[in-house]
Amino acid sequence: RPVLTIESMLAGRVAAMTGLLHAVQRATRVARYAKEWAVHLQDLHFDEIHIAALLYNFAGILMWCYAPEAMLRVQAMLEREPGLRTRDAQKQVFGFSLFELQLELAKTWALPEILVALMHGDNANQRQVRIIELAINLTRHVANGWDDPALPEDYKEIGELLNLRVE
């Protein structure tokens, strides 16, 4: 029985493989920041936070694997229209946002509560969820370059979370 690999699924689709690898790289960065901050805060659930952060975009990663052409259309729309929200582009292409898909998959697969809470957004004041949200924001803004105008606010919020001065 042949083993299914990403390389075989996306063979010859360089742009799709690149999109997938960028999504995995972002998830890895988010998870690294979140775990480090959880450890700094002496949160005993740092491993759970790390896993939840690593899985924060698993629907996007799955779609890069199973619907790469559609993901490339979403990417092209976002490049053509810089002000377009990602979820709006996804709804135009898929008929739903990846957030909606991910929330349903997380519930169906009984993923950890922190991940479902992060995706649902109801528990924004919960410190563990806040750690992951800030890690996502920092990773997203840094991807635009270290001069992204949103970074000073990220630093301020991260400093408040970690009880550190921005400097």
Backbone as JSON Lines, residues from 0, in Angstrom:
{"i":0,"aa":"R","n":[0.84,-1.18,0.0],"ca":[0.0,0.0,0.0],"c":[0.89,1.24,0.0]}
{"i":1,"aa":"P","n":[0.73,2.12,-0.97],"ca":[1.61,3.29,-1.05],"c":[1.35,4.26,0.11]}
{"i":2,"aa":"V","n":[2.43,4.89,0.53],"ca":[2.35,5.87,1.61],"c":[2.08,7.24,0.98]}
{"i":3,"aa":"L","n":[1.06,7.93,1.5],"ca":[0.71,9.26,1.02],"c":[1.61,10.28,1.71]}
{"i":4,"aa":"T","n":[2.31,11.08,0.93],"ca":[3.17,12.12,1.47],"c":[2.78,13.46,0.85]}
{"i":5,"aa":"I","n":[3.19,14.5,1.51],"ca":[2.95,15.85,0.99],"c":[3.61,15.99,-0.38]}
{"i":6,"aa":"E","n":[4.81,15.46,-0.48],"ca":[5.53,15.56,-1.75],"c":[4.75,14.91,-2.89]}
{"i":7,"aa":"S","n":[4.12,13.76,-2.62],"ca":[3.35,13.1,-3.68],"c":[2.03,13.83,-3.93]}
{"i":8,"aa":"M","n":[1.43,14.36,-2.88],"ca":[0.16,15.08,-3.04],"c":[0.33,16.36,-3.85]}
{"i":9,"aa":"L","n":[1.44,17.04,-3.63],"ca":[1.66,18.34,-4.27],"c":[2.76,18.28,-5.33]}
{"i":10,"aa":"A","n":[3.02,17.09,-5.85],"ca":[4.06,16.92,-6.86],"c":[3.81,17.85,-8.05]}
{"i":11,"aa":"G","n":[4.84,18.59,-8.41],"ca":[4.75,19.5,-9.55],"c":[4.04,20.8,-9.27]}
{"i":12,"aa":"R","n":[3.57,21.0,-8.07],"ca":[2.86,22.24,-7.7],"c":[3.74,23.04,-6.75]}
{"i":13,"aa":"V","n":[4.71,23.69,-7.28],"ca":[5.69,24.42,-6.48],"c":[5.03,25.52,-5.65]}
{"i":14,"aa":"A","n":[4.13,26.27,-6.24],"ca":[3.47,27.37,-5.52],"c":[2.65,26.83,-4.35]}
{"i":15,"aa":"A","n":[1.97,25.72,-4.54],"ca":[1.18,25.12,-3.47],"c":[2.09,24.59,-2.36]}
{"i":16,"aa":"M","n":[3.18,23.94,-2.73],"ca":[4.13,23.44,-1.73],"c":[4.71,24.61,-0.94]}
{"i":17,"aa":"T","n":[5.02,25.69,-1.63],"ca":[5.55,26.88,-0.96],"c":[4.53,27.44,0.02]}
{"i":18,"aa":"G","n":[3.26,27.53,-0.41],"ca":[2.2,28.0,0.48],"c":[2.06,27.13,1.7]}
{"i":19,"aa":"L","n":[2.1,25.82,1.5],"ca":[2.01,24.88,2.62],"c":[3.19,25.07,3.57]}
{"i":20,"aa":"L","n":[4.39,25.14,3.03],"ca":[5.57,25.29,3.89],"c":[5.56,26.6,4.67]}
{"i":21,"aa":"H","n":[5.05,27.66,4.05],"ca":[4.91,28.93,4.78],"c":[3.91,28.79,5.91]}
{"i":22,"aa":"A","n":[2.81,28.1,5.67],"ca":[1.81,27.9,6.72],"c":[2.38,27.09,7.88]}
{"i":23,"aa":"V","n":[3.13,26.05,7.57],"ca":[3.75,25.23,8.62],"c":[4.8,26.03,9.37]}
{"i":24,"aa":"Q","n":[5.58,26.84,8.64],"ca":[6.59,27.68,9.29],"c":[5.94,28.68,10.26]}
{"i":25,"aa":"R","n":[4.84,29.29,9.82],"ca":[4.13,30.24,10.7],"c":[3.63,29.53,11.95]}
{"i":26,"aa":"A","n":[3.04,28.36,11.78],"ca":[2.51,27.62,12.93],"c":[3.65,27.26,13.9]}
{"i":27,"aa":"T","n":[4.79,26.88,13.37],"ca":[5.94,26.53,14.2],"c":[6.43,27.75,14.98]}
{"i":28,"aa":"R","n":[6.48,28.9,14.32],"ca":[6.9,30.13,15.0],"c":[5.92,30.52,16.11]}
{"i":29,"aa":"V","n":[4.64,30.47,15.79],"ca":[3.62,30.79,16.79],"c":[3.79,29.89,18.01]}
{"i":30,"aa":"A","n":[3.96,28.6,17.76],"ca":[4.09,27.64,18.85],"c":[5.33,27.91,19.69]}
{"i":31,"aa":"R","n":[6.42,28.27,19.03],"ca":[7.67,28.54,19.76],"c":[7.5,29.77,20.67]}
{"i":32,"aa":"Y","n":[6.95,30.86,20.12],"ca":[6.71,32.06,20.94],"c":[5.79,31.72,22.11]}
{"i":33,"aa":"A","n":[4.68,31.05,21.82],"ca":[3.69,30.76,22.86],"c":[4.28,29.91,23.99]}
{"i":34,"aa":"K","n":[5.04,28.9,23.62],"ca":[5.64,28.04,24.65],"c":[6.63,28.82,25.5]}
{"i":35,"aa":"E","n":[7.48,29.62,24.84],"ca":[8.47,30.4,25.6],"c":[7.78,31.36,26.57]}
{"i":36,"aa":"W","n":[6.73,32.0,26.12],"ca":[6.03,32.94,26.99],"c":[5.31,32.21,28.12]}
{"i":37,"aa":"A","n":[4.74,31.05,27.83],"ca":[4.08,30.27,28.88],"c":[5.09,29.82,29.94]}
{"i":38,"aa":"V","n":[6.26,29.4,29.49],"ca":[7.31,28.99,30.43],"c":[7.73,30.21,31.26]}
{"i":39,"aa":"H","n":[7.91,31.36,30.62],"ca":[8.28,32.58,31.34],"c":[7.26,32.91,32.43]}
{"i":40,"aa":"L","n":[5.99,32.67,32.11],"ca":[4.91,32.96,33.06],"c":[4.68,31.81,34.05]}
{"i":41,"aa":"Q","n":[5.51,30.79,33.96],"ca":[5.43,29.61,34.83],"c":[4.07,28.92,34.76]}
{"i":42,"aa":"D","n":[3.51,28.9,33.57],"ca":[2.24,28.21,33.34],"c":[2.54,26.72,33.25]}
{"i":43,"aa":"L","n":[1.92,25.95,34.11],"ca":[2.17,24.51,34.15],"c":[1.63,23.78,32.92]}
{"i":44,"aa":"H","n":[0.81,24.46,32.15],"ca":[0.22,23.86,30.95],"c":[0.95,24.32,29.69]}
{"i":45,"aa":"F","n":[2.25,24.58,29.8],"ca":[3.0,25.11,28.65],"c":[2.98,24.15,27.47]}
{"i":46,"aa":"D","n":[2.95,22.84,27.73],"ca":[2.89,21.89,26.61],"c":[1.55,21.95,25.89]}
{"i":47,"aa":"E","n":[0.48,22.1,26.63],"ca":[-0.85,22.22,26.02],"c":[-0.92,23.51,25.19]}
{"i":48,"aa":"I","n":[-0.36,24.58,25.72],"ca":[-0.33,25.85,25.0],"c":[0.49,25.69,23.72]}
{"i":49,"aa":"H","n":[1.62,25.01,23.81],"ca":[2.48,24.78,22.65],"c":[1.72,24.01,21.57]}
{"i":50,"aa":"I","n":[1.04,22.95,21.94],"ca":[0.3,22.14,20.96],"c":[-0.85,22.93,20.37]}
{"i":51,"aa":"A","n":[-1.59,23.64,21.2],"ca":[-2.71,24.44,20.7],"c":[-2.21,25.5,19.72]}
{"i":52,"aa":"A","n":[-1.08,26.11,20.04],"ca":[-0.52,27.12,19.14],"c":[-0.04,26.48,17.84]}
{"i":53,"aa":"L","n":[0.55,25.32,17.93],"ca":[1.02,24.62,16.74],"c":[-0.16,24.27,15.82]}
{"i":54,"aa":"L","n":[-1.3,23.99,16.4],"ca":[-2.48,23.61,15.62],"c":[-3.38,24.79,15.26]}
{"i":55,"aa":"Y","n":[-2.97,26.01,15.59],"ca":[-3.87,27.14,15.41],"c":[-4.38,27.29,13.98]}
{"i":56,"aa":"N","n":[-3.62,26.83,13.0],"ca":[-4.02,26.99,11.6],"c":[-4.08,25.64,10.89]}
{"i":57,"aa":"F","n":[-4.5,24.59,11.59],"ca":[-4.46,23.28,10.96],"c":[-5.42,23.17,9.79]}
{"i":58,"aa":"A","n":[-6.53,23.91,9.78],"ca":[-7.45,23.87,8.64],"c":[-6.78,24.44,7.39]}
{"i":59,"aa":"G","n":[-6.02,25.5,7.56],"ca":[-5.29,26.07,6.43],"c":[-4.25,25.1,5.89]}
{"i":60,"aa":"I","n":[-3.56,24.43,6.78],"ca":[-2.56,23.45,6.36],"c":[-3.23,22.3,5.62]}
{"i":61,"aa":"L","n":[-4.35,21.82,6.13],"ca":[-5.09,20.76,5.44],"c":[-5.56,21.19,4.06]}
{"i":62,"aa":"M","n":[-6.03,22.43,3.96],"ca":[-6.52,22.9,2.66],"c":[-5.38,23.05,1.66]}
{"i":63,"aa":"W","n":[-4.19,23.44,2.14],"ca":[-3.05,23.48,1.22],"c":[-2.76,22.08,0.68]}
{"i":64,"aa":"C","n":[-2.99,21.07,1.49],"ca":[-2.74,19.68,1.05],"c":[-3.85,19.17,0.13]}
{"i":65,"aa":"Y","n":[-5.1,19.41,0.48],"ca":[-6.23,18.79,-0.22],"c":[-6.95,19.69,-1.22]}
{"i":66,"aa":"A","n":[-6.74,21.0,-1.14],"ca":[-7.37,21.93,-2.08],"c":[-6.38,23.03,-2.45]}
{"i":67,"aa":"P","n":[-5.21,22.64,-2.96],"ca":[-4.16,23.64,-3.21],"c":[-4.55,24.7,-4.24]}
{"i":68,"aa":"E","n":[-5.29,24.32,-5.27],"ca":[-5.68,25.32,-6.28],"c":[-6.59,26.38,-5.68]}
{"i":69,"aa":"A","n":[-7.5,25.95,-4.82],"ca":[-8.39,26.9,-4.15],"c":[-7.6,27.82,-3.23]}
{"i":70,"aa":"M","n":[-6.62,27.27,-2.52],"ca":[-5.79,28.1,-1.64],"c":[-4.98,29.1,-2.45]}
{"i":71,"aa":"L","n":[-4.52,28.68,-3.62],"ca":[-3.79,29.6,-4.49],"c":[-4.7,30.72,-4.98]}
{"i":72,"aa":"R","n":[-5.97,30.42,-5.22],"ca":[-6.93,31.47,-5.62],"c":[-7.13,32.46,-4.48]}
{"i":73,"aa":"V","n":[-7.25,31.96,-3.27],"ca":[-7.38,32.85,-2.1],"c":[-6.14,33.73,-2.0]}
{"i":74,"aa":"Q","n":[-4.97,33.14,-2.12],"ca":[-3.71,33.89,-2.04],"c":[-3.64,34.96,-3.13]}
{"i":75,"aa":"A","n":[-4.04,34.61,-4.34],"ca":[-4.01,35.58,-5.45],"c":[-4.98,36.73,-5.19]}
{"i":76,"aa":"M","n":[-6.15,36.43,-4.65],"ca":[-7.12,37.49,-4.34],"c":[-6.53,38.46,-3.31]}
{"i":77,"aa":"L","n":[-5.89,37.93,-2.3],"ca":[-5.31,38.76,-1.25],"c":[-4.17,39.62,-1.78]}
{"i":78,"aa":"E","n":[-3.41,39.1,-2.73],"ca":[-2.33,39.87,-3.33],"c":[-2.87,40.98,-4.23]}
{"i":79,"aa":"R","n":[-3.96,40.69,-4.95],"ca":[-4.56,41.69,-5.85],"c":[-5.27,42.79,-5.07]}
{"i":80,"aa":"E","n":[-5.87,42.44,-3.94],"ca":[-6.65,43.39,-3.14],"c":[-6.08,43.45,-1.72]}
{"i":81,"aa":"P","n":[-5.09,44.29,-1.47],"ca":[-4.43,44.32,-0.17],"c":[-5.38,44.55,1.02]}
{"i":82,"aa":"G","n":[-6.48,45.25,0.85],"ca":[-7.38,45.52,1.96],"c":[-8.38,44.39,2.22]}
{"i":83,"aa":"L","n":[-8.41,43.4,1.37],"ca":[-9.37,42.3,1.5],"c":[-9.02,41.44,2.71]}
{"i":84,"aa":"R","n":[-10.01,41.16,3.53],"ca":[-9.82,40.3,4.7],"c":[-9.67,38.86,4.23]}
{"i":85,"aa":"T","n":[-8.79,38.13,4.85],"ca":[-8.54,36.74,4.48],"c":[-9.83,35.92,4.55]}
{"i":86,"aa":"R","n":[-10.6,36.08,5.61],"ca":[-11.82,35.28,5.75],"c":[-12.83,35.59,4.65]}
{"i":87,"aa":"D","n":[-12.85,36.83,4.16],"ca":[-13.77,37.18,3.07],"c":[-13.33,36.51,1.77]}
{"i":88,"aa":"A","n":[-12.04,36.48,1.52],"ca":[-11.52,35.8,0.33],"c":[-11.82,34.3,0.41]}
{"i":89,"aa":"Q","n":[-11.64,33.73,1.58],"ca":[-11.93,32.31,1.77],"c":[-13.4,32.01,1.52]}
{"i":90,"aa":"K","n":[-14.27,32.87,2.02],"ca":[-15.71,32.66,1.81],"c":[-16.07,32.74,0.33]}
{"i":91,"aa":"Q","n":[-15.4,33.63,-0.39],"ca":[-15.67,33.74,-1.83],"c":[-15.23,32.48,-2.57]}
{"i":92,"aa":"V","n":[-14.11,31.9,-2.15],"ca":[-13.58,30.72,-2.84],"c":[-14.23,29.43,-2.36]}
{"i":93,"aa":"F","n":[-14.34,29.25,-1.05],"ca":[-14.83,27.99,-0.48],"c":[-16.31,28.0,-0.13]}
{"i":94,"aa":"G","n":[-16.85,29.2,0.12],"ca":[-18.22,29.28,0.62],"c":[-18.27,29.29,2.14]}
{"i":95,"aa":"F","n":[-17.12,29.24,2.78],"ca":[-16.99,29.3,4.24],"c":[-15.57,29.76,4.54]}
{"i":96,"aa":"S","n":[-15.36,30.22,5.76],"ca":[-14.0,30.61,6.14],"c":[-13.3,29.39,6.73]}
{"i":97,"aa":"L","n":[-11.98,29.41,6.67],"ca":[-11.22,28.31,7.26],"c":[-11.38,28.3,8.78]}
{"i":98,"aa":"F","n":[-11.66,29.45,9.35],"ca":[-11.96,29.54,10.77],"c":[-13.19,28.68,11.1]}
{"i":99,"aa":"E","n":[-14.22,28.8,10.28],"ca":[-15.44,28.02,10.51],"c":[-15.17,26.52,10.36]}
{"i":100,"aa":"L","n":[-14.42,26.17,9.32],"ca":[-14.06,24.76,9.11],"c":[-13.24,24.25,10.29]}
{"i":101,"aa":"Q","n":[-12.27,25.02,10.71],"ca":[-11.4,24.59,11.8],"c":[-12.18,24.4,13.1]}
{"i":102,"aa":"L","n":[-13.08,25.31,13.38],"ca":[-13.88,25.19,14.6],"c":[-14.71,23.91,14.59]}
{"i":103,"aa":"E","n":[-15.31,23.61,13.46],"ca":[-16.09,22.38,13.35],"c":[-15.21,21.13,13.47]}
{"i":104,"aa":"L","n":[-14.06,21.15,12.83],"ca":[-13.15,20.01,12.93],"c":[-12.64,19.85,14.37]}
{"i":105,"aa":"A","n":[-12.32,20.95,15.03],"ca":[-11.82,20.89,16.4],"c":[-12.86,20.27,17.33]}
{"i":106,"aa":"K","n":[-14.12,20.64,17.14],"ca":[-15.19,20.06,17.96],"c":[-15.39,18.59,17.63]}
{"i":107,"aa":"T","n":[-15.43,18.27,16.34],"ca":[-15.66,16.89,15.91],"c":[-14.53,15.97,16.38]}
{"i":108,"aa":"W","n":[-13.3,16.45,16.3],"ca":[-12.15,15.64,16.7],"c":[-11.83,15.76,18.19]}
{"i":109,"aa":"A","n":[-12.64,16.51,18.95],"ca":[-12.46,16.69,20.39],"c":[-11.04,17.16,20.72]}
{"i":110,"aa":"L","n":[-10.61,18.22,20.04],"ca":[-9.3,18.8,20.32],"c":[-9.31,19.51,21.67]}
{"i":111,"aa":"P","n":[-8.13,19.83,22.21],"ca":[-8.07,20.47,23.53],"c":[-8.91,21.74,23.62]}
{"i":112,"aa":"E","n":[-9.48,21.95,24.79],"ca":[-10.36,23.1,25.01],"c":[-9.7,24.43,24.69]}
{"i":113,"aa":"I","n":[-8.41,24.55,24.99],"ca":[-7.73,25.83,24.75],"c":[-7.73,26.17,23.27]}
{"i":114,"aa":"L","n":[-7.58,25.17,22.42],"ca":[-7.59,25.42,20.98],"c":[-8.98,25.86,20.53]}
{"i":115,"aa":"V","n":[-10.0,25.18,21.01],"ca":[-11.37,25.55,20.66],"c":[-11.68,26.95,21.21]}
{"i":116,"aa":"A","n":[-11.22,27.24,22.42],"ca":[-11.44,28.57,23.01],"c":[-10.74,29.64,22.19]}
{"i":117,"aa":"L","n":[-9.53,29.36,21.74],"ca":[-8.78,30.31,20.92],"c":[-9.55,30.6,19.63]}
{"i":118,"aa":"M","n":[-10.03,29.56,18.98],"ca":[-10.72,29.74,17.7],"c":[-12.08,30.41,17.89]}
{"i":119,"aa":"H","n":[-12.71,30.12,19.01],"ca":[-14.04,30.68,19.24],"c":[-13.99,32.14,19.67]}
{"i":120,"aa":"G","n":[-12.89,32.51,20.35],"ca":[-12.69,33.9,20.74],"c":[-13.51,34.34,21.95]}
{"i":121,"aa":"D","n":[-14.23,33.44,22.58],"ca":[-15.06,33.81,23.74],"c":[-14.24,34.07,24.99]}
{"i":122,"aa":"N","n":[-13.07,33.5,25.05],"ca":[-12.27,33.58,26.27],"c":[-11.03,34.44,26.09]}
{"i":123,"aa":"A","n":[-11.2,35.59,25.45],"ca":[-10.05,36.44,25.12],"c":[-9.28,36.89,26.36]}
{"i":124,"aa":"N","n":[-9.9,36.9,27.53],"ca":[-9.2,37.33,28.73],"c":[-8.45,36.2,29.41]}
{"i":125,"aa":"Q","n":[-8.71,34.99,29.01],"ca":[-7.99,33.86,29.59],"c":[-6.52,33.96,29.19]}
{"i":126,"aa":"R","n":[-5.63,33.9,30.16],"ca":[-4.21,34.14,29.89],"c":[-3.63,33.18,28.86]}
{"i":127,"aa":"Q","n":[-3.98,31.92,28.92],"ca":[-3.43,30.95,27.97],"c":[-3.85,31.27,26.54]}
{"i":128,"aa":"V","n":[-5.09,31.66,26.38],"ca":[-5.58,32.04,25.05],"c":[-4.89,33.32,24.6]}
{"i":129,"aa":"R","n":[-4.7,34.23,25.51],"ca":[-4.04,35.5,25.2],"c":[-2.61,35.27,24.73]}
{"i":130,"aa":"I","n":[-1.91,34.34,25.35],"ca":[-0.54,34.01,24.94],"c":[-0.53,33.62,23.47]}
{"i":131,"aa":"I","n":[-1.45,32.74,23.09],"ca":[-1.49,32.25,21.71],"c":[-1.9,33.36,20.75]}
{"i":132,"aa":"E","n":[-2.88,34.15,21.14],"ca":[-3.31,35.26,20.28],"c":[-2.15,36.22,19.99]}
{"i":133,"aa":"L","n":[-1.4,36.56,21.03],"ca":[-0.28,37.48,20.84],"c":[0.83,36.85,19.99]}
{"i":134,"aa":"A","n":[1.04,35.56,20.15],"ca":[2.04,34.87,19.33],"c":[1.61,34.86,17.86]}
{"i":135,"aa":"I","n":[0.32,34.66,17.62],"ca":[-0.21,34.7,16.25],"c":[-0.02,36.09,15.66]}
{"i":136,"aa":"N","n":[-0.39,37.11,16.42],"ca":[-0.27,38.49,15.93],"c":[1.18,38.84,15.61]}
{"i":137,"aa":"L","n":[2.08,38.53,16.53],"ca":[3.49,38.85,16.31],"c":[4.01,38.14,15.06]}
{"i":138,"aa":"T","n":[3.7,36.87,14.92],"ca":[4.17,36.1,13.76],"c":[3.61,36.67,12.46]}
{"i":139,"aa":"R","n":[2.34,37.01,12.46],"ca":[1.71,37.57,11.26],"c":[2.34,38.9,10.88]}
{"i":140,"aa":"H","n":[2.57,39.77,11.86],"ca":[3.11,41.1,11.57],"c":[4.58,41.03,11.17]}
{"i":141,"aa":"V","n":[5.36,40.17,11.82],"ca":[6.77,40.03,11.47],"c":[6.92,39.51,10.04]}
{"i":142,"aa":"A","n":[5.97,38.7,9.59],"ca":[6.02,38.18,8.21],"c":[6.0,39.31,7.19]}
{"i":143,"aa":"N","n":[5.47,40.48,7.58],"ca":[5.44,41.65,6.7],"c":[6.74,42.45,6.76]}
{"i":144,"aa":"G","n":[7.64,42.05,7.65],"ca":[8.9,42.76,7.82],"c":[8.97,43.38,9.22]}
{"i":145,"aa":"W","n":[10.18,43.57,9.69],"ca":[10.37,44.08,11.05],"c":[9.98,45.55,11.19]}
{"i":146,"aa":"D","n":[9.6,46.18,10.09],"ca":[9.15,47.57,10.17],"c":[7.62,47.66,10.05]}
{"i":147,"aa":"D","n":[6.91,46.54,10.2],"ca":[5.46,46.55,10.13],"c":[4.92,47.52,11.19]}
{"i":148,"aa":"P","n":[3.99,48.39,10.82],"ca":[3.48,49.39,11.77],"c":[2.72,48.81,12.96]}
{"i":149,"aa":"A","n":[2.3,47.56,12.88],"ca":[1.56,46.96,14.0],"c":[2.49,46.42,15.09]}
{"i":150,"aa":"L","n":[3.77,46.28,14.8],"ca":[4.69,45.67,15.76],"c":[4.83,46.43,17.08]}
{"i":151,"aa":"P","n":[4.9,47.77,17.09],"ca":[5.0,48.45,18.39],"c":[3.84,48.11,19.34]}
{"i":152,"aa":"E","n":[2.65,48.0,18.8],"ca":[1.5,47.62,19.64],"c":[1.65,46.16,20.11]}
{"i":153,"aa":"D","n":[2.14,45.3,19.24],"ca":[2.39,43.9,19.64],"c":[3.38,43.87,20.79]}
{"i":154,"aa":"Y","n":[4.48,44.6,20.66],"ca":[5.5,44.62,21.71],"c":[4.91,45.11,23.03]}
{"i":155,"aa":"K","n":[4.08,46.13,22.96],"ca":[3.45,46.68,24.16],"c":[2.59,45.62,24.84]}
{"i":156,"aa":"E","n":[1.75,44.94,24.05],"ca":[0.85,43.94,24.61],"c":[1.61,42.72,25.14]}
{"i":157,"aa":"I","n":[2.67,42.32,24.44],"ca":[3.49,41.2,24.91],"c":[4.19,41.58,26.2]}
{"i":158,"aa":"G","n":[4.71,42.82,26.26],"ca":[5.35,43.3,27.48],"c":[4.4,43.3,28.66]}
{"i":159,"aa":"E","n":[3.16,43.72,28.43],"ca":[2.15,43.71,29.5],"c":[1.88,42.28,29.96]}
{"i":160,"aa":"L","n":[1.75,41.37,29.02],"ca":[1.49,39.96,29.35],"c":[2.64,39.39,30.19]}
{"i":161,"aa":"L","n":[3.85,39.67,29.78],"ca":[5.03,39.08,30.43],"c":[5.58,39.9,31.59]}
{"i":162,"aa":"N","n":[4.92,41.03,31.87],"ca":[5.38,41.94,32.91],"c":[6.81,42.41,32.65]}
{"i":163,"aa":"L","n":[7.04,42.78,31.38],"ca":[8.34,43.3,30.97],"c":[8.16,44.65,30.3]}
{"i":164,"aa":"R","n":[9.19,45.48,30.38],"ca":[9.15,46.76,29.66],"c":[9.37,46.48,28.19]}
{"i":165,"aa":"V","n":[8.81,47.27,27.33],"ca":[8.93,47.07,25.89],"c":[10.39,47.07,25.46]}
{"i":166,"aa":"E","n":[11.19,47.93,26.05],"ca":[12.6,48.02,25.67],"c":[13.27,46.69,25.87]}
